Amino acid sequence: MSKYSSQIGFVAGILVAVLIWNMNLAGLSPAGQKCLALSLMTVVWWATKVAQPGYTSLVMLLGFALFKVAPNEQIFSIWTSPLMYLIVGGFLIAAAVNASGLGKRIAYQFIIKYVSSYTSIIVSAYMLGFILSFLIPHPWPRCFLIMSVMAIIIKSASIPAKDAANIGLAVFASSAPVSMILLTGDSTINIVAVGFSGQELSWLGWLKYMAIPGIVASVITCILQLKLFKPSQAFVIDKTEVAAQLKALGPMNGIEKKTLFWIIFAIILWTTDSIHHIHLGWVTLMVALAMSMPIIGGILKPPHWSQVPVQTLFFLTAAMAIGRVGGFTGMNKWIAAVVLPSQVPTNPFIFAIMVTAIAILLHMALGSVMAVMGIAVPALIGFSSVAGINPLVPALMVYTAIAMHWVLPFHHMNILVGLGPEGGMYSDREVIKLGLPLTVVVFLITVVVEVSWWKITGLL
């Protein structure tokens, strides 16, 4: 992007809002028209990176409130929902696992036992991502933890920069499909996807519908990366330094044991939520708070609050508000009637192709997972409801299409956060090389795997 892209985007967003605000849009209520104008302005700002998304999100939320587009309880509904506190709790638990050293201990032990070659390094990035997703409910801290261990291997084995970039890409790229397997694999976008559907879905319910697509996506992505990125030379994996780092940790201490206890306790409650009926959000927050208490915890300290990104919370509030307020004002149904076909495809495979294509095209243009979900999911739910399709189907299809799709780094935050020598050591070149053919994999997962699997499980 040019150095003036933010200024251009700022003006363009305002012009779009003014144009939509003053148009005569037949069939759309005045409140719906205001919602459309403010939403499109914000999406333009998100796409052109006018400012940090937290700021632009607050502009939209303020606009909704000041112009009385919808009641405040609709605009800020996520703050009265346990979904928000699942996200907050997820970040706090991730901070606790990292601070305790438990995550590193597991990663060191895994590397020493299973890594012996270039192929096993790449595969281990995917496997560690999955194992640690039980402990750390957010992909970014998982990736940085794994990368810190991989950096030791890269340095000790004198792995060339080209191959080091491939290893770094495996760490961050694997987080996209791996995070699909568990509901708490990504306590941000997974939870928001379910929230957009308006349906209740338990931890095991997510596992029932999404574990197989997530596992297949992870395996295919891993194989694709191994085929595309061959090692430039043979090298010997020296695990001496990794063993030294593990030894330096000493025996498992009290803080690690307490962390492990509370993680196991959380997993038990997550998997049995359909029995005890305590929402996942309250479970996650309860465990995080227990980790902060004396005697039973003492893991989380006051500085760990800084690892809960308030700007991300307002970004999520805005993304959810587009769908919620859009439904309240009739904007979602109007968009579906204007943009989508007049009839819902009766063939589920054709429906999946249509949904995936729409999601990917929007994602290519907007580059924001939340923005695409905020626009596409409510419209597609309204569109498909006349055919009696469960709202989870379009919500999870859109989620899958954009949660594992990218071409450029800005298309996926999981990829963007690892870009450069200080992160995953990879550049735009490696991202594009894997991202372009990955688009075909996205269609394979949504159209073939998900439709077939959901027919078996009864979702379709």
C-alpha positions as CSV (number, residue, x, y, z in Angstrom):
1,M,0.0,0.0,0.0
2,S,1.1,3.6,-0.7
3,K,2.0,5.9,2.1
4,Y,-1.2,7.8,1.4
5,S,-3.5,4.8,1.5
6,S,-4.8,5.6,5.0
7,Q,-5.7,9.2,4.0
8,I,-7.3,7.9,0.8
9,G,-9.2,5.3,2.7
10,F,-10.3,7.8,5.3
11,V,-11.8,10.1,2.6
12,A,-13.2,7.1,0.6
13,G,-15.0,5.7,3.7
14,I,-16.7,9.0,4.4
15,L,-17.7,9.5,0.8
16,V,-19.2,6.0,0.7
17,A,-21.1,6.7,3.9
18,V,-22.5,10.0,2.7
19,L,-23.5,8.5,-0.7
20,I,-25.3,5.5,0.9
21,W,-26.9,7.8,3.6
22,N,-28.5,10.0,0.9
23,M,-29.6,7.4,-1.6
24,N,-33.1,6.2,-2.1
25,L,-32.8,2.5,-1.5
26,A,-36.1,0.9,-2.1
27,G,-37.1,-1.7,0.5
28,L,-34.6,-0.6,3.1
29,S,-35.7,1.2,6.3
30,P,-34.1,4.5,7.2
31,A,-32.4,2.8,10.2
32,G,-31.2,0.0,7.9
33,Q,-29.8,2.6,5.5
34,K,-27.9,4.4,8.3
35,C,-26.6,1.0,9.4
36,L,-25.4,0.2,5.8
37,A,-23.7,3.6,5.4
38,L,-21.8,3.4,8.7
39,S,-21.0,-0.3,8.3
40,L,-19.5,0.2,4.8
41,M,-17.6,3.2,5.9
42,T,-16.0,1.1,8.7
43,V,-15.3,-1.8,6.4
44,V,-13.5,0.5,4.0
45,W,-11.5,1.9,6.9
46,W,-10.6,-1.6,8.1
47,A,-9.5,-2.7,4.6
48,T,-7.4,0.4,4.0
49,K,-5.9,0.5,7.6
50,V,-7.0,4.1,8.2
51,A,-6.2,3.7,11.9
52,Q,-5.8,0.9,14.4
53,P,-9.1,-1.2,14.1
54,G,-10.0,-0.4,17.7
55,Y,-10.4,3.3,16.9
56,T,-12.3,2.8,13.7
57,S,-14.6,0.3,15.4
58,L,-15.4,2.8,18.1
59,V,-16.3,5.4,15.5
60,M,-18.9,3.0,14.0
61,L,-20.3,2.0,17.4
62,L,-20.5,5.7,18.4
63,G,-22.3,6.4,15.1
64,F,-24.8,3.6,15.8
65,A,-25.5,5.1,19.2
66,L,-25.6,8.8,18.4
67,F,-27.9,8.3,15.3
68,K,-30.1,5.9,17.2
69,V,-29.7,3.2,14.6
70,A,-30.6,0.6,17.2
71,P,-31.0,0.3,20.9
72,N,-27.7,0.2,22.9
73,E,-28.4,-3.3,24.0
74,Q,-28.3,-4.4,20.4
75,I,-25.2,-2.4,19.5
76,F,-23.2,-3.6,22.5
77,S,-24.9,-7.0,22.9
78,I,-21.6,-8.9,23.1
79,W,-20.7,-7.2,26.4
80,T,-23.7,-8.7,28.0
81,S,-23.0,-12.1,26.5
82,P,-20.6,-14.7,28.0
83,L,-18.9,-14.9,24.6
84,M,-16.9,-11.7,25.5
85,Y,-15.8,-13.2,28.8
86,L,-14.7,-16.4,27.1
87,I,-12.4,-14.2,24.9
88,V,-11.1,-12.3,27.9
89,G,-10.6,-15.5,29.9
90,G,-8.8,-17.1,26.9
91,F,-6.2,-14.3,26.7
92,L,-5.6,-14.6,30.5
93,I,-5.2,-18.4,30.4
94,A,-2.8,-18.0,27.5
95,A,-0.8,-15.5,29.6
96,A,-0.8,-17.9,32.6
97,V,0.5,-20.9,30.6
98,N,3.3,-18.7,29.1
99,A,4.2,-17.2,32.4
100,S,4.3,-20.5,34.3
101,G,6.7,-22.1,31.8
102,L,4.4,-25.1,31.3
103,G,4.0,-24.5,27.6
104,K,7.7,-24.3,27.0
105,R,8.3,-27.5,29.0
106,I,5.8,-29.4,26.8
107,A,7.3,-28.0,23.6
108,Y,10.9,-28.9,24.7
109,Q,9.9,-32.4,25.6
110,F,8.0,-32.9,22.3
111,I,10.9,-31.6,20.2
112,I,13.5,-33.8,22.0
113,K,11.4,-36.9,21.5
114,Y,10.0,-36.5,18.0
115,V,12.1,-34.1,15.9
116,S,15.0,-35.6,14.0
117,S,14.7,-34.2,10.4
118,Y,13.5,-31.3,8.4
119,T,10.2,-33.1,7.7
120,S,9.6,-33.8,11.3
121,I,10.3,-30.1,12.2
122,I,7.5,-29.1,9.9
123,V,5.1,-31.8,11.1
124,S,5.9,-30.9,14.7
125,A,4.8,-27.3,14.2
126,Y,1.4,-28.6,13.3
127,M,1.3,-31.2,16.1
128,L,2.5,-28.8,18.8
129,G,0.0,-26.2,17.7
130,F,-2.8,-28.8,18.2
131,I,-1.4,-30.1,21.6
132,L,-1.0,-26.6,22.9
133,S,-4.4,-25.5,21.7
134,F,-5.8,-27.5,24.7
135,L,-3.7,-25.3,27.0
136,I,-3.6,-21.9,25.2
137,P,-6.9,-20.8,23.7
138,H,-5.5,-18.3,21.3
139,P,-3.2,-19.0,18.3
140,W,-0.8,-16.0,18.6
141,P,0.8,-16.8,22.0
142,R,0.9,-20.5,20.9
143,C,2.8,-19.6,17.8
144,F,5.3,-17.3,19.5
145,L,5.9,-19.9,22.2
146,I,6.5,-22.7,19.5
147,M,8.7,-20.3,17.5
148,S,10.9,-19.5,20.5
149,V,11.7,-23.3,20.7
150,M,12.1,-23.6,16.9
151,A,14.6,-20.7,17.0
152,I,16.8,-22.7,19.2
153,I,16.9,-25.6,16.8
154,I,17.5,-23.2,13.8
155,K,20.4,-21.7,15.6
156,S,22.0,-24.8,16.9
157,A,21.7,-26.7,13.6
158,S,22.9,-23.7,11.6
159,I,19.8,-24.1,9.4
160,P,20.0,-21.8,6.2
161,A,17.8,-18.7,6.2
162,K,15.6,-20.1,3.4
163,D,14.8,-23.2,5.4
164,A,14.4,-21.3,8.6
165,A,11.7,-19.2,6.8
166,N,9.9,-22.4,5.9
167,I,10.0,-23.6,9.5
168,G,8.7,-20.2,10.7
169,L,5.9,-20.3,8.1
170,A,4.9,-23.7,9.3
171,V,4.5,-22.5,12.9
172,F,2.2,-19.6,11.9
173,A,0.5,-21.1,8.9
174,S,-0.4,-24.2,10.8
175,S,-2.3,-22.2,13.3
176,A,-5.1,-21.4,10.8
177,P,-6.3,-25.0,10.1
178,V,-5.3,-26.3,13.5
179,S,-7.4,-23.6,15.3
180,M,-10.5,-25.0,13.6
181,I,-10.4,-28.3,15.4
182,L,-11.4,-27.1,18.9
183,L,-13.9,-24.4,19.8
184,T,-11.2,-23.1,22.2
185,G,-8.6,-23.4,19.5
186,D,-9.2,-19.8,18.7
187,S,-11.2,-18.2,21.5
188,T,-11.8,-15.2,19.3
189,I,-13.0,-16.0,15.8
190,N,-14.4,-19.4,16.6
191,I,-16.6,-18.0,19.3
192,V,-17.7,-15.0,17.1
193,A,-18.6,-17.4,14.2
194,V,-21.0,-19.3,16.6
195,G,-22.3,-16.0,17.9
196,F,-23.1,-14.8,14.4
197,S,-25.2,-17.9,13.8
198,G,-27.4,-17.1,16.8
199,Q,-27.2,-20.7,17.8
200,E,-25.9,-22.4,21.0
201,L,-23.1,-24.8,20.3
202,S,-21.3,-26.7,23.1
203,W,-17.6,-27.6,23.1
204,L,-18.4,-31.1,22.1
205,G,-20.9,-29.9,19.5
206,W,-18.1,-27.9,17.8
207,L,-15.9,-30.9,18.0
208,K,-18.6,-33.0,16.3
209,Y,-19.0,-30.7,13.4
210,M,-15.6,-29.1,13.0
211,A,-12.9,-31.6,14.2
212,I,-12.9,-33.7,11.1
213,P,-12.8,-30.7,8.7
214,G,-10.1,-29.1,10.8
215,I,-8.0,-32.3,11.0
216,V,-8.3,-32.9,7.2
217,A,-7.4,-29.2,6.5
218,S,-4.4,-29.4,8.8
219,V,-3.1,-32.6,7.2
220,I,-3.5,-31.3,3.6
221,T,-2.0,-27.9,4.5
222,C,1.0,-29.7,6.0
223,I,1.5,-32.0,3.0
224,L,1.1,-29.1,0.7
225,Q,3.8,-27.2,2.5
226,L,6.2,-30.2,2.5
227,K,5.7,-30.5,-1.3
228,L,6.2,-26.8,-2.0
229,F,9.1,-26.1,0.3
230,K,12.0,-28.6,0.0
231,P,15.1,-28.2,2.2
232,S,17.9,-26.5,0.4
233,Q,20.5,-28.8,2.0
234,A,20.8,-31.6,4.4
235,F,21.5,-30.7,8.0
236,V,21.7,-32.4,11.4
237,I,19.3,-31.5,14.1
238,D,21.3,-30.8,17.3
239,K,19.0,-31.1,20.3
240,T,21.7,-30.5,22.8
241,E,20.7,-26.8,23.4
242,V,17.0,-27.8,23.6
243,A,17.9,-30.4,26.2
244,A,19.9,-27.8,28.1
245,Q,17.0,-25.4,28.1
246,L,14.7,-28.1,29.4
247,K,17.2,-29.0,32.1
248,A,17.4,-25.3,33.1
249,L,13.7,-25.3,33.8
250,G,14.4,-27.9,36.5
251,P,11.7,-30.2,37.9
252,M,8.1,-29.1,37.5
253,N,7.4,-26.4,40.1
254,G,4.3,-25.5,42.1
255,I,3.2,-22.8,39.7
256,E,3.4,-25.2,36.7
257,K,1.5,-27.9,38.7
258,K,-1.3,-25.4,39.6
259,T,-1.5,-24.2,36.0
260,L,-1.7,-27.8,34.7
261,F,-4.4,-28.5,37.3
262,W,-6.6,-25.6,36.3
263,I,-6.1,-26.3,32.6
264,I,-7.3,-29.9,33.1
265,F,-10.2,-28.6,35.2
266,A,-11.1,-26.2,32.4
267,I,-11.0,-29.0,29.7
268,I,-13.2,-31.2,31.9
269,L,-15.8,-28.4,32.2
270,W,-15.5,-27.4,28.5
271,T,-16.2,-31.0,27.4
272,T,-19.1,-31.5,29.8
273,D,-20.9,-28.1,29.3
274,S,-23.9,-30.0,27.9
275,I,-24.2,-31.7,31.3
276,H,-23.6,-28.9,33.8
277,H,-25.1,-26.2,31.5
278,I,-22.5,-23.5,32.6
279,H,-21.6,-21.5,29.5
280,L,-18.1,-21.9,28.2
281,G,-17.5,-18.2,28.8
282,W,-18.2,-18.4,32.5
283,V,-16.1,-21.6,32.8
284,T,-13.1,-19.9,31.0
285,L,-13.4,-16.7,33.1
286,M,-13.8,-18.7,36.3
287,V,-10.6,-20.7,35.6
288,A,-8.6,-17.6,34.7
289,L,-9.8,-15.8,37.9
290,A,-8.9,-18.9,40.0
291,M,-5.3,-18.7,38.6
292,S,-5.1,-15.1,40.0
293,M,-6.1,-16.0,43.6
294,P,-3.7,-16.7,46.4
295,I,-3.1,-20.3,47.7
296,I,-5.1,-21.9,44.8
297,G,-3.4,-19.9,42.0
298,G,-0.9,-17.1,42.3
299,I,-0.1,-17.6,38.6
300,L,-1.7,-14.5,37.1
301,K,-0.3,-11.2,38.3
302,P,-1.5,-7.6,37.7
303,P,0.8,-7.0,34.7
304,H,-0.9,-9.9,32.9
305,W,-4.0,-7.7,32.3
306,S,-1.9,-6.0,29.6
307,Q,-2.2,-9.2,27.5
308,V,-5.9,-8.7,27.2
309,P,-6.0,-6.4,24.1
310,V,-8.9,-3.9,24.7
311,Q,-8.6,-2.7,21.1
312,T,-9.4,-6.2,19.9
313,L,-12.4,-6.4,22.2
314,F,-13.9,-3.3,20.6
315,F,-13.0,-4.6,17.1
316,L,-15.0,-7.7,17.9
317,T,-17.8,-5.6,19.4
318,A,-18.1,-3.7,16.1
319,A,-17.9,-6.8,13.9
320,M,-20.7,-8.4,15.9
321,A,-22.7,-5.2,15.9
322,I,-22.8,-5.1,12.1
323,G,-24.5,-8.4,12.1
324,R,-26.7,-7.8,15.1
325,V,-27.8,-4.3,14.2
326,G,-28.1,-5.3,10.5
327,G,-30.6,-7.9,11.5
328,F,-32.5,-5.6,13.8
329,T,-32.8,-2.9,11.1
330,G,-33.5,-5.2,8.2
331,M,-30.2,-4.4,6.4
332,N,-29.1,-8.1,6.3
333,K,-32.3,-9.3,4.5
334,W,-32.1,-6.3,2.1
335,I,-28.5,-7.2,1.2
336,A,-29.4,-10.8,0.7
337,A,-32.4,-9.9,-1.6
338,V,-30.3,-7.4,-3.7
339,V,-26.9,-9.3,-4.0
340,L,-27.7,-13.0,-3.7
341,P,-29.7,-15.2,-6.2
342,S,-33.4,-15.2,-5.9
343,Q,-33.5,-18.9,-5.0
344,V,-31.3,-21.0,-2.6
345,P,-29.5,-23.8,-4.5
346,T,-31.1,-27.1,-3.5
347,N,-27.9,-29.0,-4.0
348,P,-25.8,-28.6,-0.8
349,F,-22.5,-28.8,-2.8
350,I,-23.6,-26.0,-5.1
351,F,-24.6,-24.0,-2.1
352,A,-21.2,-24.6,-0.5
353,I,-19.4,-23.5,-3.7
354,M,-21.5,-20.3,-3.8
355,V,-20.9,-19.5,-0.1
356,T,-17.2,-20.2,-0.3
357,A,-16.7,-18.1,-3.5
358,I,-18.5,-15.1,-1.9
359,A,-16.5,-15.4,1.3
360,I,-13.2,-15.6,-0.5
361,L,-13.9,-12.8,-2.9
362,L,-14.9,-10.6,0.0
363,H,-11.9,-11.7,2.0
364,M,-9.6,-10.9,-0.9
365,A,-11.0,-7.4,-1.1
366,L,-11.4,-6.6,2.6
367,G,-8.6,-8.6,4.1
368,S,-10.4,-8.9,7.4
369,V,-11.9,-12.1,8.8
370,M,-14.2,-10.2,11.1
371,A,-15.4,-7.8,8.5
372,V,-16.3,-10.6,6.1
373,M,-18.1,-12.5,8.8
374,G,-20.0,-9.4,9.8
375,I,-21.2,-8.8,6.2
376,A,-21.5,-12.3,4.7
377,V,-22.8,-14.5,7.6
378,P,-26.0,-12.5,8.5
379,A,-26.8,-12.0,4.8
380,L,-26.3,-15.7,4.0
381,I,-28.3,-16.8,7.0
382,G,-31.2,-14.7,5.9
383,F,-30.9,-16.0,2.4
384,S,-30.7,-19.7,3.3
385,S,-33.4,-19.5,6.1
386,V,-36.2,-19.8,3.5
387,A,-34.8,-23.2,2.6
388,G,-34.8,-24.3,6.2
389,I,-31.0,-24.6,6.4
390,N,-29.6,-24.5,9.9
391,P,-27.9,-21.1,10.5
392,L,-24.8,-22.9,11.6
393,V,-24.2,-24.2,8.1
394,P,-23.6,-20.8,6.3
395,A,-21.9,-19.4,9.5
396,L,-19.4,-22.3,9.7
397,M,-18.9,-22.4,5.9
398,V,-18.0,-18.7,5.8
399,Y,-15.8,-19.1,8.9
400,T,-13.9,-22.1,7.4
401,A,-13.4,-20.3,4.0
402,I,-11.8,-17.2,5.6
403,A,-10.2,-18.8,8.7
404,M,-7.9,-20.9,6.6
405,H,-7.6,-18.6,3.5
406,W,-4.9,-16.0,2.6
407,V,-2.8,-14.9,-0.3
408,L,-1.1,-11.9,1.2
409,P,0.0,-11.6,4.8
410,F,-2.7,-8.9,5.6
411,H,-5.4,-11.4,4.7
412,H,-4.8,-13.3,8.0
413,M,-3.6,-11.9,11.3
414,N,-2.1,-15.3,12.3
415,I,0.2,-14.9,9.3
416,L,0.8,-11.2,9.6
417,V,1.9,-11.3,13.2
418,G,4.8,-13.7,12.3
419,L,6.0,-11.8,9.2
420,G,9.6,-10.7,9.2
421,P,13.0,-11.7,10.8
422,E,11.8,-10.9,14.3
423,G,8.8,-13.2,14.1
424,G,8.6,-16.3,11.9
425,M,11.5,-15.3,9.7
426,Y,9.4,-15.5,6.5
427,S,8.5,-12.9,3.9
428,D,5.7,-12.1,1.5
429,R,7.2,-14.5,-1.0
430,E,6.8,-17.6,1.2
431,V,3.3,-16.5,2.2
432,I,2.1,-16.1,-1.4
433,K,3.8,-19.4,-2.5
434,L,1.7,-21.3,0.0
435,G,-1.4,-19.1,0.0
436,L,-2.2,-19.3,-3.7
437,P,-2.6,-23.1,-3.9
438,L,-4.2,-23.1,-0.5
439,T,-7.3,-21.5,-2.1
440,V,-8.0,-24.8,-3.8
441,V,-7.7,-26.6,-0.5
442,V,-10.3,-24.2,1.0
443,F,-12.9,-25.2,-1.6
444,L,-12.0,-28.9,-1.0
445,I,-12.6,-28.6,2.7
446,T,-15.9,-26.5,2.5
447,V,-17.5,-28.2,-0.5
448,V,-16.3,-31.8,-0.2
449,V,-15.3,-32.5,3.4
450,E,-17.8,-30.3,5.3
451,V,-20.9,-31.0,3.2
452,S,-20.2,-34.7,3.3
453,W,-19.4,-34.7,7.0
454,W,-22.3,-32.6,8.0
455,K,-24.6,-34.9,6.1
456,I,-23.3,-37.8,8.2
457,T,-23.6,-35.8,11.5
458,G,-27.1,-34.4,10.6
459,L,-26.2,-30.7,10.4
460,L,-27.3,-30.8,6.7
